[in-house]
């Protein structure tokens, strides 16, 4: 292991970690940050298409990851006290571990879709989601229910933002995703046998409990942002609209959180795969 102890917070070797809170700068450099021992262990275990360029760790984190650090080969592992880590990153990395990773090239949408084996499969299509917690939650659900991929509109927030990765429990690193124009993908999905099913609280929507046939086989679930939901253009691209019935009595909420709704819908699809 190439462990490099550092006790100077101004050491130039740590420059990349000073951008931990600057998501725009990281994207400009084609980098992303991943924090926490569970996530770093996933990165080092070969279970995703990303790998760290370097690690910043405290001694307890280093000790807990010894069994997987062979994957770092000759890449640097910077060992620092907790107070220096906090000072560099600007917040308390209480698990004492953070990785800098290359984003690599964006996946091509057609290549991703054509890589899905024949037979039953589920995709998620996300339109204009702006909340990293929701995107992370959806990717966690997608990983839990064997989703073949996530397709994001150009305005969706970044699945490789460190908070989205943390909330997803690494799902953002393991479930393939790409960005695309939803209206230009309909023909491709149909050609590959996918039915596009929108989740929306519309009067003409089918209750999910009655949608067994709609959720069978190859299904692309389409979801919109909290509040506005799917746009009219996205709904026009759907083959069917499904809703999850909720309590409408006194004190009831008007809708489910989008990540929760995705989990329910993916569970229904997984039962029919």
N, C-alpha and C positions, 0 to 999 in steps of 0.2 A: 504493500500500500504506500502511496505517495502522500504521507501525512505531513503537512507543513504547519507547525505551531506559529501563531502570530499573536503578539501582545500589543501591537501598535494599531490603533483604530484608523490611522491614516495610511496604512500600508497600501500601495497601489495595486497589489494583487487582489484586493477586495473591491476594486472599483465597480465591477458588475453588480455587486450586491447593494450598492448605494442606490440603485434604481428599483429596488424591490417595490416601492410604493408608486412608481411612475409607470403605469401600464402602457401609456403611449410611447414612451421612450423604449421600453422593452420590445414593443411590436416593431418599432423602426429598426431595431437591431436584430429582428427575427428571433427573439428570445422569449422565454417565459420562465416564471419562478414557480416552484412547487415546494410546499412546506409540510413538515410533519414526518415522523418516522414511518408511519404506515404508508404514506404516499411515496416517500423515497425508497422504501423497501420494494414497493411495487415497481418503481422505475428500474431498480437494480435487478429485479427478478426476471426480466425478460418478458413480462406479460403485457407489454404495450409497445407502440412503435417509437417511443421517445426514450432517450437516455441522457443522463446528466453530463454536462461539460465539466462541472466541478461541484463540490459540496462545501458548505459552510456548516460546521458542527461544533457543539460543545463536547466536553469529555464524556458525560453520561450518554449522549446520543451516539457518539463514536463507539462506545462500549456495547451499546444495544444493537448496533448494525454490523458488528464485526463479521458475522457469518455470511453477509452478502456483499461486503465491500471489495471482494475479489473482482467483481464486475467493473470496478473503476479502473482496473489495470494501472496505467501510469498517469491517469488523470488526477489533478490536484484535489486533495481533501484539506481544506483550511480549518485548523483547530483553534478555536478562540474561546475565551471566557464568556459567560452568558452576558455580562454587562457590555462587552464590546459588540457582541452580536446584536443586542438590542439597540445600541447606539448607531450602528451601521444601517440597520434596516428601518429604524424609526419606530419600532413597536416591539412588544414582548413576544418573541418566538419561544413560547414556553416549552415546546418539545425539543428545542435546541438543534434544529436541523432544517436546512433549506438547500435546494438545488437550483442551479442555473442550467436550462436546457435549450437546445435549438428547436425551433418550431418545425423546421424542414419545409419542403414544398407543400402547398395546399393540395389536398386530394381532389382529383378531377371527379365531378359529379357522375358523369357517365361511367367512368371506370369503377367507381365505388358501387354503383347500382348493378353493373354487369358482373361484379365479383360475387354477388349474393347467389348462393347455390339455388338450383331449381327447387320448387316445393314451397311449403308454408313459410312465411317470413313476415316480420313487422318492421316498419320504419316509423320514425317520428319526423314531422315537418313542423318547424317552429317559425312563426311569422312575427318579427319585430319585438321579441321579448327583450326587455331592457334591464331586468333584475337578475344579477348573478346568482343569487340564492335560488331563484326559480329554475334557471338554466342548469345549475349544479344538481338540484333535486331531480330534474327530468333525466339527466344523464345517469344519476344513481338508479332511478327506476329502469331506465333503458338497459343498464348492465344487469340489474336483478332479473329482468324478464327476457333476457336474450334478444334484445332488439338488434337488428342487423346494421343499423346506422341512423344517424340524425342529420337531417337536411335543414340548414338555417338560411333564412332570408338575409340579405346584405345588411339589414339594420339590426339584426340580433346582436346582443352583447357577446363578448369573447368567452368561449368555453375554456380557454387556457389562461384566463385570469386566475390568480392564485386562490381567491375565495371560491370561485366556481369549482375549481379542482378539489378544494378541501370539502365543500358541501357534497360533492358527487362521490366522495370516498374513492376517488381515482377513476370513476366512470368516464370522465372527460378524457382520460388518457387511454382507455381501453376500447371504448365504443367509437368506431370510425365516424367522422363527420365531415361535411363540406358545406360551402355556401353556394347559393344559386338564386335564380329568379323563379319564384314559385309558378308563375304563369307559363314559363317556358319549359317546365319539367313534366307537365301533365302527360304529354304525348309519350315521353320516354317511359314514365311509370306504367302507363297503359300497355305499351309495347312489351314490357317485362312482366305483365300480368298482375300489376298492383291495382287495387281498388283504393281510391282516395276517400277517406272518411274524416269529415270535419267534426270537431267537438264544439258545439255552440248551443247556447240557450235560445233556440229559435222555436217558434210555434209549430213549424212543420218537421221538427227533428224527431227521430225515432228514439224512444227510451232505450237506454243501453241494455236493459234486461230483455228487450224484445229484438235485439239486433244481432242474434247469433249468426245468421247467414252473412250479414255485412262484415262481421269481424272474423270470418273464417278465411283461411288460405293466405294470400299475399295482400297485406293491408298497410297502407300509409296513413297514419293518424296525423291530422293537421290541427295545430293548436295556435291560438293567438295570445296576445299580451293581456295581462291583468287589466281589467277596466274595459278598454275598447273591444277586446276580442279580435276575431278574424275580420279582415277587411272584406268588402263586398266582392272584390276581385278574387280573393282566396276562396271564398265560399262558392263563387261561380266555377272554380276549378275542381270542386269536390264532386264525387259521384253520389255521396249520401251525407246527411247531417245527423249526428247522434248527440243526445243529451243525457246527462246523469241527473235523475230526479233528486231534488233536495226538499227539505221541509219548507213549506211556505207559510207556516203558522206565525203567530205573534212572536216577535223577537228573532225571527230567522234571518240568516244572511242571504244576500242576493245571488251568491255564486260560490263555487269552490276555488281554492287556490289552484293555479294552473298545474303545479307539480303534483298536487294531490290528485287532481282529475286525470292527469297522465298516468299515474300509478294504477288507478282504478281501471282505466281503459286498457292499459297494457296487460293487466292481470286477466281481463276478459278475453283479450286476444290470445294470450298464452294458453288458456284453457282449451282453445280451439285449434292450436297449431298441430 
